[in-house]
Amino acid sequence: MDRAVEQIIDDYNKLTTFLDSDTNYKYKYDDDSEYDKNYYDYGITYDEFIYFMKEDLQKHITTEIIKAAWDRLGGDESRLEINSKKIKIPIQRSYVEKIENEEVKNYILKNISTYNYGLSVDRHVFIDGKFIFGVECKAYAENAMIKRILIDFHLLKTCYPKISCYLFQLESQLGGDYSKLPENPLGAKPTHSIMSYIEDVNLNIFTFLKGERNIGKPIHKYFKPLEEMNIEKAINLFMKDFSRYI
């Protein structure tokens, strides 16, 4: 097994064990991120803590897959940048021009350079400073979340129209065959219906764990294995995007 893939599986196994443990101790990733089992110190509930940890695990897995894909192509590490910094989405002048209240319209036009919205998805990937794809990372996704994810990518594409757009989820709650992990998912009827209204975003949805999410059987209590083959599929997915820059 490839060392990077082995490490990803090991991190997944360790964290699910950590979440199922009654012991209060700290968990560390290799990147020195540290998490304390005393979730109440964060001012959140136990369920919120579990969700936060699973989502952070997906972000970690995604980062390692990005690095592995670039490395396999022989890419220079110094050319690759991964971040989630806010990107300023400017106000559209055409919107301002349509504002009926003249006072409001004139005030905005006078200060238009200061009007923007700071937006990011979980992982922005750059090669030589060029934004090439973004990844939203979820512990699981349901169709209500798809709407926000699509809007975020739509706004990003107003500034970076050529970026590829991905949703990486540990489990799926979208319906259809996403949770069956086929080579080419047919998807779900509600998901496709929502996506049909945001035509400039081709959202690539990738699921890591087999079986539809069951609220009553969380993965830290009812373990689902993270398979080597599925990680390899995700690496190959990113390698296709990266291949244009080698």
C-alpha positions in Angstrom: 0.0 0.0 0.0 1.2 3.5 -0.9 2.6 5.2 2.3 0.4 8.3 1.9 -2.7 6.2 1.5 -1.7 4.1 4.5 -1.3 7.2 6.6 -4.7 8.6 5.6 -6.4 5.3 6.6 -4.4 5.2 9.9 -5.5 8.8 10.7 -9.1 7.9 10.0 -9.0 4.8 12.1 -7.3 6.6 15.0 -9.8 9.5 15.1 -12.9 7.2 15.0 -11.3 5.3 17.9 -10.7 8.6 19.7 -14.3 9.7 19.3 -15.6 6.4 20.6 -13.3 6.5 23.7 -14.5 7.6 27.1 -11.0 8.9 27.8 -10.3 12.6 27.9 -7.1 13.2 26.0 -5.8 15.2 23.1 -5.7 14.1 19.5 -3.0 15.4 17.2 -2.6 15.2 13.4 0.8 15.3 11.8 0.3 18.9 11.0 0.2 19.7 14.8 -3.5 20.5 14.8 -4.6 19.6 18.3 -8.1 18.7 19.7 -9.2 18.2 23.3 -11.9 15.7 24.2 -13.2 18.3 26.7 -15.7 19.6 24.1 -17.5 21.7 26.6 -14.4 24.0 26.7 -15.3 25.1 23.2 -18.8 26.1 24.3 -20.5 23.5 22.1 -22.6 20.4 22.6 -21.4 16.8 22.4 -23.1 16.3 19.0 -21.7 19.5 17.7 -18.2 18.4 18.8 -18.6 15.1 17.0 -19.7 16.7 13.8 -16.9 19.3 14.0 -14.3 16.5 14.5 -15.6 14.4 11.5 -15.7 17.5 9.3 -12.2 18.4 10.3 -11.1 14.8 9.6 -12.5 15.2 6.0 -10.5 18.4 5.6 -7.4 16.6 6.7 -8.0 13.7 4.4 -8.6 16.0 1.5 -5.4 18.0 2.1 -3.4 14.7 2.2 -5.0 13.5 -1.0 -4.2 16.8 -2.8 -0.6 16.5 -1.8 -0.4 12.8 -2.8 -1.9 13.5 -6.2 0.6 16.3 -6.9 3.5 14.2 -5.6 2.7 11.3 -7.8 2.9 13.5 -10.9 6.4 14.6 -9.8 5.2 18.1 -9.1 7.5 20.5 -7.2 6.1 21.0 -3.7 7.0 24.7 -3.9 4.5 25.2 -6.8 1.5 23.9 -4.8 -0.4 26.0 -2.4 -3.5 24.9 -0.4 -5.4 27.4 1.7 -8.9 28.6 2.7 -8.3 32.3 2.7 -11.3 34.5 2.1 -11.7 35.8 -1.5 -13.3 39.1 -2.0 -16.4 38.9 -4.2 -17.2 42.5 -5.4 -20.7 44.0 -5.6 -22.1 44.1 -9.2 -22.6 47.6 -10.5 -25.6 46.4 -12.5 -27.3 45.6 -9.2 -26.5 49.0 -7.8 -27.8 50.8 -10.9 -31.2 49.1 -10.4 -31.7 50.3 -6.8 -34.7 52.6 -6.7 -33.8 54.6 -3.6 -31.5 57.2 -5.0 -29.8 58.0 -1.7 -28.9 54.4 -1.1 -27.7 54.0 -4.7 -25.6 57.1 -4.7 -24.0 56.2 -1.4 -23.0 52.7 -2.6 -21.7 54.1 -5.9 -19.6 56.6 -4.0 -18.1 53.8 -1.9 -18.3 51.0 -4.3 -14.7 49.9 -4.0 -15.4 48.9 -0.4 -18.3 46.7 -1.1 -17.5 43.0 -1.3 -18.2 39.7 0.4 -15.4 37.5 1.8 -16.0 33.9 0.6 -14.1 30.7 0.9 -14.7 27.0 0.6 -12.7 24.5 2.7 -9.8 24.0 0.4 -8.5 26.3 -2.4 -5.8 24.7 -4.5 -3.3 26.8 -6.4 -0.4 25.9 -8.8 2.1 28.7 -9.4 -0.4 31.1 -7.8 -3.2 30.1 -10.2 -6.5 29.0 -8.5 -7.3 25.7 -10.2 -9.9 24.0 -8.0 -11.8 24.2 -4.8 -13.1 21.5 -2.5 -15.9 21.7 0.0 -15.4 19.1 2.8 -18.3 17.6 4.7 -18.7 14.9 7.3 -21.9 14.2 5.3 -24.0 16.2 2.9 -27.8 16.4 2.4 -29.6 18.2 -0.3 -30.3 21.3 1.8 -26.5 21.8 2.0 -26.1 21.3 -1.7 -27.8 24.7 -2.3 -25.3 26.6 -0.3 -22.3 24.7 -1.7 -23.5 25.5 -5.3 -24.0 29.2 -4.5 -20.5 29.5 -2.9 -18.9 28.0 -6.0 -21.1 30.1 -8.3 -19.8 33.2 -6.6 -16.2 32.0 -6.7 -16.6 31.3 -10.4 -17.6 35.0 -11.0 -13.9 35.7 -10.2 -12.3 32.4 -11.3 -14.5 31.0 -14.0 -12.2 28.1 -14.9 -11.9 26.5 -11.5 -13.1 22.9 -10.9 -15.5 22.3 -8.1 -15.6 19.4 -5.7 -17.6 18.2 -2.8 -15.8 15.6 -0.7 -18.0 13.9 1.9 -17.2 11.1 4.3 -20.8 9.8 4.2 -23.7 10.7 1.9 -27.3 11.6 2.9 -28.2 12.7 -0.6 -30.0 9.6 -1.7 -29.5 8.0 -5.1 -26.3 5.9 -5.5 -23.7 8.2 -4.1 -23.3 6.0 -1.0 -22.9 2.9 -3.1 -19.5 4.2 -4.4 -19.9 3.3 -8.1 -17.2 4.3 -10.5 -19.6 6.8 -12.1 -22.5 7.7 -9.8 -25.9 8.3 -11.4 -26.6 10.6 -8.5 -29.9 11.5 -6.9 -33.0 13.0 -8.4 -33.3 15.9 -5.9 -29.5 16.6 -6.1 -29.6 16.8 -9.9 -32.7 19.0 -9.9 -31.0 21.5 -7.6 -27.8 21.5 -9.6 -29.7 22.1 -12.8 -30.4 25.7 -11.6 -26.7 26.6 -11.1 -25.5 25.8 -14.6 -22.1 27.3 -14.4 -21.1 24.9 -11.6 -20.2 21.3 -12.5 -20.1 19.9 -8.9 -18.0 16.7 -8.7 -19.4 14.8 -5.7 -17.1 12.2 -4.1 -18.1 9.9 -1.2 -15.6 8.0 0.9 -17.6 5.6 3.0 -20.0 3.0 1.7 -23.6 3.0 2.9 -26.1 5.9 3.3 -25.6 7.9 6.5 -27.7 6.5 9.3 -28.3 9.1 12.1 -28.8 6.3 14.6 -25.6 4.6 13.7 -22.8 7.2 13.7 -19.4 6.0 12.3 -17.6 6.5 15.6 -20.0 3.9 17.1 -20.7 1.7 14.1 -17.4 1.7 12.3 -17.2 1.9 8.5 -13.8 1.2 6.9 -12.1 3.7 4.7 -11.0 1.6 1.8 -7.6 2.0 0.0 -9.4 1.7 -3.4 -11.6 4.7 -2.7 -8.7 6.9 -1.6 -6.9 5.9 -4.8 -9.9 7.0 -6.9 -9.9 10.4 -5.2 -6.1 10.8 -5.8 -6.6 9.9 -9.5 -9.4 12.5 -9.7 -7.1 15.3 -8.6 -4.3 14.0 -10.8 -6.4 14.6 -13.8 -6.8 18.3 -12.8 -3.1 18.6 -11.9 -1.9 17.0 -15.2 -2.3 20.2 -17.1 0.3 21.9 -15.0 3.1 19.3 -15.2 
